[in-house]
Amino acid sequence: MDMPDVLALPLEEAAKRLNAAGYDFEVQSLLPPRDTEADFAGQQVRKYVVRQQMLSANKLVLTVVYRVRKEVQKDGSEN
C-alpha cells in the first residue's frame, strides 16, 4: 500500500487519510521563534501539513503550521 500524500492538507483531513491507510504519525508544530502553542489559545486556528517524513515502515512525522482565521465584523473590518 502506498503512503498517502497529505501535504498542504488540514491536519484533521491528513489524520483521517493516514489512519484509513494504517499509518501512525506524530505531529510537530513549526512556529515563529518567539511564539508557543499557548499563544494561540482561544483563537480560531487551522493547522496545515507542510512536511511529511517517514520514520519507519508505518510511522511518519507531520510538520504543521498554524493559520489564524481573521474574523470579519458586521461593518466589514477585520480583527
C-alpha positions as CSV (number, residue, x, y, z in Angstrom):
1,M,0.0,0.0,0.0
2,D,1.4,3.4,-0.9
3,M,1.7,6.2,1.6
4,P,-0.9,8.9,1.1
5,D,0.4,12.4,0.2
6,V,-1.1,14.7,2.8
7,L,1.0,17.8,2.1
8,A,-1.0,21.1,2.3
9,L,-4.0,19.4,3.8
10,P,-5.6,20.5,7.1
11,L,-4.3,18.3,9.9
12,E,-7.7,16.8,10.5
13,E,-8.0,15.6,6.9
14,A,-4.5,14.3,6.9
15,A,-5.1,12.4,10.1
16,K,-8.2,10.7,8.6
17,R,-6.3,9.7,5.4
18,L,-3.3,8.3,7.3
19,N,-5.5,6.4,9.8
20,A,-7.5,4.9,7.0
21,A,-4.3,3.7,5.3
22,G,-3.0,2.2,8.5
23,Y,-0.2,4.7,9.3
24,D,0.8,6.0,12.7
25,F,2.1,9.6,12.9
26,E,3.5,12.2,15.3
27,V,2.7,15.9,14.9
28,Q,5.4,18.6,15.2
29,S,4.4,22.3,15.2
30,L,6.5,24.8,13.2
31,L,6.0,28.2,14.9
32,P,7.8,31.5,14.7
33,P,10.8,31.7,17.1
34,R,9.0,33.7,19.8
35,D,5.6,32.0,19.7
36,T,4.4,29.0,21.6
37,E,1.3,26.9,21.2
38,A,-0.2,28.7,24.2
39,D,-0.1,32.0,22.3
40,F,-2.8,30.6,20.0
41,A,-5.2,29.5,22.8
42,G,-8.7,30.9,22.3
43,Q,-8.1,31.8,18.6
44,Q,-9.6,30.1,15.6
45,V,-6.6,28.2,14.3
46,R,-6.3,25.8,11.4
47,K,-3.3,23.5,11.2
48,Y,-1.9,22.6,7.8
49,V,0.7,19.9,6.9
50,V,3.8,21.4,5.4
51,R,6.1,18.3,5.6
52,Q,5.7,14.6,6.0
53,Q,8.7,12.5,6.8
54,M,8.8,8.7,7.0
55,L,10.5,7.3,10.2
56,S,9.9,3.6,9.8
57,A,7.6,1.2,7.9
58,N,4.3,2.7,9.1
59,K,5.4,5.7,11.2
60,L,5.5,9.3,10.0
61,V,6.2,12.7,11.4
62,L,3.9,15.5,10.2
63,T,5.2,19.1,10.5
64,V,2.3,21.6,10.7
65,V,2.0,25.4,10.6
66,Y,-0.8,27.4,12.2
67,R,-3.1,29.7,10.3
68,V,-5.2,32.1,12.3
69,R,-8.6,32.8,10.9
70,K,-9.4,36.5,10.9
71,E,-12.9,37.4,11.9
72,V,-14.8,40.0,9.8
73,Q,-17.1,42.2,11.8
74,K,-20.5,43.3,10.5
75,D,-19.1,46.6,9.4
76,G,-16.5,44.9,7.2
77,S,-13.5,45.5,9.4
78,E,-11.1,42.6,10.4
79,N,-9.8,41.6,13.8
